[in-house]
Amino acid sequence: MNRTTRLKLATLVLILLLASLAGFALIALHMGTPWLVAIVIALLVPGRVQGMLWREFFIGRRLLANGQYAEAIPHFERFLEQLKNRPNLRHAVWLGWSFYTLKPDVMALTNIGACNLMLGKHELAEPALKEAIRHDPLAPLPHFNLALLHQLRDDLPEAERYLALSRSLGYRGEWNDAVVQHAMNAYASAERRANDSEAPGKKLD
């Protein structure tokens, strides 16, 4: 079993636990305020903390999901700079969802590569994706994006090689991967809205 499959299974278990907590929250309505407060904190606080710490990342994810690729790149680049200056930010990965890698710099580099790929800037996409692989050889998404890049270049042998690697690492482009991508985009949008509500009137983009 590859790492991606293990992460997806672990996430499924976590979702079931959160669903159980939500059920207990309904019961806690009849058990008194302290129990309800404790459960609400367990459900909501980790995501809010990650959203604040990784604000630039989530803004970039939302823009990418909306097709605003050029606008998303600077946010991912600022997030990478923050990781260099504040290495402890990496630990916030445990406060949210992570399916394909546990390294936030790999997430940002992969997204930068994907944005440049969608913009047709292959000469910028390739080094970002290869840097992501250098940091985490087991991450399937940069391999998949490199497969797309080589397919666009009509380099079919390299495209097939990277596609095979991404599949062996757990990304097959099937329904569960699509669900994961939609979940990540929805989570990014939710975190952005939450942070916007905490800082009204502040222009972000």
C-alpha positions in Angstrom: 0.0 0.0 0.0 1.5 3.4 -1.0 1.6 6.5 1.2 -1.2 8.2 -0.6 -3.6 5.3 0.0 -2.6 5.3 3.7 -3.3 9.0 4.0 -6.7 8.7 2.3 -7.6 5.9 4.7 -6.4 7.9 7.7 -8.5 10.8 6.5 -11.6 8.6 6.1 -11.1 7.5 9.7 -10.7 11.2 10.8 -13.9 12.2 8.9 -15.8 9.4 10.7 -14.5 10.6 14.0 -15.5 14.2 13.2 -19.0 12.9 12.2 -19.2 11.1 15.5 -18.2 14.3 17.4 -20.9 16.2 15.5 -23.4 13.6 16.6 -22.2 13.9 20.2 -22.6 17.7 19.8 -26.3 17.2 19.3 -26.5 15.0 22.3 -24.4 17.6 24.3 -27.1 20.1 23.7 -29.0 18.2 26.4 -25.9 17.6 28.6 -24.9 21.2 29.3 -22.8 24.0 27.9 -19.3 22.8 28.9 -19.6 19.6 26.8 -21.0 21.5 23.8 -18.2 24.1 24.0 -15.5 21.4 24.2 -16.9 19.5 21.1 -17.3 22.7 19.1 -13.7 23.6 19.8 -12.5 20.1 18.8 -14.4 20.5 15.5 -13.7 24.0 14.5 -10.5 25.4 16.1 -7.8 23.4 14.2 -9.1 24.5 10.8 -9.3 28.1 11.9 -5.8 28.1 13.2 -4.4 26.5 10.0 -6.4 29.0 8.0 -4.8 31.9 9.8 -1.2 30.5 9.8 -1.4 29.4 6.1 -3.5 32.4 4.9 -1.4 33.0 1.8 -1.6 29.3 0.8 -5.4 29.2 1.1 -5.8 32.4 -0.9 -3.7 30.9 -3.6 -5.7 27.7 -3.6 -9.0 29.6 -3.9 -7.6 31.6 -6.8 -6.3 28.5 -8.5 -9.7 26.8 -8.1 -11.3 29.9 -9.7 -9.0 29.7 -12.7 -7.1 32.9 -11.6 -3.7 31.2 -12.1 -1.5 34.3 -12.6 -3.0 35.9 -9.4 -2.5 32.7 -7.4 1.2 32.3 -8.0 2.4 35.3 -5.8 0.4 34.0 -2.9 2.1 30.6 -3.1 5.5 32.3 -3.5 4.8 34.4 -0.3 3.8 31.2 1.5 7.1 29.6 0.5 9.0 32.6 1.8 7.0 32.4 5.1 8.0 28.8 5.5 11.7 29.7 5.1 11.4 32.5 7.7 9.1 30.6 10.1 9.8 26.8 9.8 7.4 26.1 12.6 4.5 26.9 10.2 5.2 23.4 8.6 3.7 21.8 11.7 0.3 23.3 10.9 -0.1 20.6 8.3 -1.6 18.4 11.0 -4.4 20.9 11.6 -6.1 20.3 8.3 -6.5 17.9 5.4 -3.4 16.5 3.5 -3.8 13.7 1.1 -0.8 13.6 -1.2 2.1 15.0 0.8 2.8 16.2 4.4 5.2 18.9 3.3 3.6 22.4 2.8 6.5 23.6 0.6 5.8 20.7 -1.8 2.1 21.7 -1.8 3.0 25.2 -2.8 5.6 24.2 -5.4 3.1 21.8 -7.0 0.5 24.5 -7.2 2.9 27.0 -8.7 3.8 24.4 -11.3 0.2 23.7 -12.0 -0.6 27.4 -12.4 2.3 28.0 -14.8 1.3 24.8 -16.7 -2.3 26.2 -17.1 -0.8 29.6 -18.2 1.3 27.8 -20.9 4.6 28.8 -19.2 6.2 25.4 -19.4 9.7 26.7 -18.8 8.5 27.9 -15.3 6.2 24.9 -14.6 8.9 22.3 -15.0 11.5 23.5 -12.4 8.8 24.1 -9.8 7.4 20.6 -10.2 10.9 19.0 -10.2 11.7 20.9 -7.1 8.6 19.6 -5.5 9.7 16.0 -6.4 13.1 16.7 -5.0 11.6 17.7 -1.6 9.1 14.7 -1.6 9.7 11.9 -4.2 6.6 10.1 -2.9 4.2 13.0 -3.8 2.1 11.9 -6.8 0.7 15.2 -8.0 3.9 16.8 -9.3 4.6 13.6 -11.2 1.1 13.8 -12.7 1.5 17.4 -13.7 4.9 16.6 -15.4 3.1 13.9 -17.3 0.7 16.5 -18.6 3.5 18.9 -19.4 5.4 16.3 -21.5 2.2 15.3 -23.2 1.7 18.9 -24.3 5.3 18.8 -25.6 4.4 15.6 -27.6 7.1 13.8 -25.6 5.0 10.7 -25.1 7.7 8.4 -23.6 8.3 10.9 -20.7 4.6 11.6 -20.4 4.0 7.8 -19.9 6.9 7.5 -17.5 5.6 10.3 -15.2 2.0 9.1 -15.5 3.1 5.6 -14.4 5.0 7.1 -11.5 2.0 9.1 -10.4 -0.2 6.0 -10.5 2.3 3.9 -8.5 2.3 6.7 -5.9 -1.4 6.7 -5.5 -2.9 9.2 -8.0 -5.0 7.6 -10.7 -7.3 10.5 -11.7 -10.3 8.4 -10.6 -13.5 9.5 -8.7 -11.8 9.5 -5.3 -9.0 11.8 -6.5 -11.6 14.2 -8.0 -13.5 14.2 -4.6 -10.2 15.0 -2.9 -9.5 17.9 -5.2 -13.0 19.3 -4.8 -12.7 18.9 -1.0 -9.4 20.7 -0.9 -10.8 23.6 -3.0 -13.9 23.8 -0.9 -11.7 23.8 2.3 -9.6 26.6 0.9 -12.6 28.7 0.0 -14.1 28.1 3.5 -10.9 29.2 5.2 -10.7 32.3 3.0 -14.2 33.3 3.9 -13.6 32.7 7.6 -10.5 34.9 7.6 -12.3 37.6 5.6 -15.0 37.7 8.2 -12.4 38.2 10.9 -10.8 41.1 9.1 -13.6 43.1 7.4 -12.7 45.8 5.0 -9.1 44.5 4.5 -8.2 44.1 0.8 -6.3 40.8 0.2 -5.8 40.5 -3.5 
